């Protein structure tokens, strides 16, 4: 990427540290940049993603919870974001004494942000704590997904076996929240995806047969009843039975957690 980028606002950004290398295209690398004493993120994206990002920004001009870009370079499909020093995950790791009630406020704000998205017909890829910086990963090939037949604890071993992180996450999700109901498959029209998901479910069941404690209903017994019910509801593998974001916001968990 060139050393400086001028946004459509007229603001000039000076490129600095490489934040993330794109696995296939170096032109899509993500950089930290400086402008007038402030730090920003410059994200060069495809034209398709640029158009979608513009739609999101237009839909949520007044949002206080969703992270949308503050400037663009339309000619080169570059999005400019305010720089965030920490993700939620690093915040928790670096400050283990972070007040529990403040954590609850963050969780609530994330839930409200998701409700804002859903209210206007948008869906999200994931809500992992380390994913709340605006940087998204790639999706797995649906056909290679069907090759997942076992689980390994060491991720380097997974790489050697040709298993991607996305495949591992899906299979472990099935192990924790399974068994997988038939309703999940009937809701998917694509046969390739159905086969892939059945293979992932088979791998999960094989692992749980050896390690039954992987199931949420086992290791979740140490939680309060509202907490376990919320986790079970949001991770329900039956799409028709899964909690909606409105049900999450109205769940007894929030009152229970606030009283601790």
Secondary structure, 3 states (H helix, E strand, C coil): CCCEEECCCCCEEEEEEEEECCCCCHHHCEEEEEECCEEEEEEECCHHHHHHHHHHHHHCCCCCCCCCCCEEEHHHCEEEEECCCCCHHHHHHHCCCCCHHHHHHHHHHHHHHHHHHHHCCCCCCCCCHHHCCCCCCCCCCHHHHCCCCCCCCCHHHHHHCCCCHHHHHHHHHHHHHCCCCHHHHHCCCCHHHHHHHHHHHHHHHHHHHHCHHHCHHHHHHHCCHHHHHHHHHHCCCCCCCCCCHHHHHCCCHHHHHHCC
